[in-house]
Amino acid sequence: MSHSEISQISRRQLLAVTAATGIATIASASSPTFAKAPMANAQAPSFYRFKLGAFELTAVSDGPLHTSPPSANLFTETSKEDMAKILADNFLPTDNVSMEQNALVVNTGDQLILIDTGLGAVKLMGDDTGRLVTNLKAAGINPADVDVILLTHAHPDHCFGLLTAGGAREFPNAQVYITQADYDFWTDETKLSHPQIGQFVAATRKHLVPNRERIVFMKDGQEVVTGIQAIAAPGHTVGHTAFMITSQGQSICNIGDVAHHHIISLETPRKEFSYDTDGKLGVVSRLKAFDMLTALCVPLIAYHFPWPGIGYVTRQGEAYRYFPSPMRTVL
């Protein structure tokens, strides 16, 4: 039989030939039997380590947020049907808009810095959150060794991990940095009766006010710690801040919540996000940040992008595109 004739044998024909000749029986009889392996039913610890000049950086997950089924109120001018189509076209689940929580640890050699703390014990957005401390320990990072915590802003998924469920300090030796604008806004007692944000203010006060004596207010452009510069990016909150991390001529920008979705926020960057304090200002900050990253060809780490949230942004006409960086298995 020629090669071309062999290639034309269908799968059904091949199975028929195999059965007729007894090959399947022989193969089965000669193959060893292995014991069944138990299901792990657990994911591996979620941390990813990489180098930036002389710094060692570790992305650490607090677990994914499950916002809600696609709806018209997550991004402006986006109907439920449009949301479902965008998700389906990008092979994403259409029944839930899931967002990661990518905290970042920077080891400068002199200090250990954590950027954002996750939701902690508060289960506002599903039961898959609150994994930061477990993943830190799996990465060999003791919370007591953290010297500095930088908060991009005071939303629950970024600062509620400061305290344990019992109200103790999760990072007992860390100095905490945040903008005064964000601290004042989210701890303002006069907002407790506000119909939209009153509950968030009450909850945020419980996490920030007990830490007031170790909080330092940072300013735009300030080198908060050696190699990490604060960059004002207001709109998502009044004092939302990004951080440019630089060592030996290499940089990466932690953009926090400048953008929430790796597809929608890039393809339609002028759409406001429903949880923004000032959506229009948020759009301005997003465009400014994306243009800066594109011009400088600097990678980013985004808090809510698919794990571990590291990649590049390029401009495409009036929109942008996100290119995730390949994960390296060897440091």
Sequence and secondary structure as in RCSB ss.txt:
>XXXX:A:sequence
MSHSEISQISRRQLLAVTAATGIATIASASSPTFAKAPMANAQAPSFYRFKLGAFELTAVSDGPLHTSPPSANLF
TETSKEDMAKILADNFLPTDNVSMEQNALVVNTGDQLILIDTGLGAVKLMGDDTGRLVTNLKAAGINPADVDVIL
LTHAHPDHCFGLLTAGGAREFPNAQVYITQADYDFWTDETKLSHPQIGQFVAATRKHLVPNRERIVFMKDGQEVV
TGIQAIAAPGHTVGHTAFMITSQGQSICNIGDVAHHHIISLETPRKEFSYDTDGKLGVVSRLKAFDMLTALCVPL
IAYHFPWPGIGYVTRQGEAYRYFPSPMRTVL
>XXXX:A:secstr
  HHHHHT  HHHHHHHHHHHTHHHHHHHHS          S    EEEEEETTEEEEEEE   EE  S  TTSB
TT  HHHHHHHHHHTT  SS  EE  EEEEEE SS EEEE    TT  SS TT   HHHHHHHTT  GGG  EEE
 S  SHHHHGGGB TTS BSSTT EEEE HHHHHHHT GGGTT TTTHHHHHHHHHHHGGGGGGEEE  TT EEE
TTEEEEE TTSSTT EEEEEEETTEEEEEEETS S TTHHHHSTTS BTT SSHHHHHHHHHHHHHHHHHHT  E
EETTSSTT EEEEEEETTEEEEEE    S  
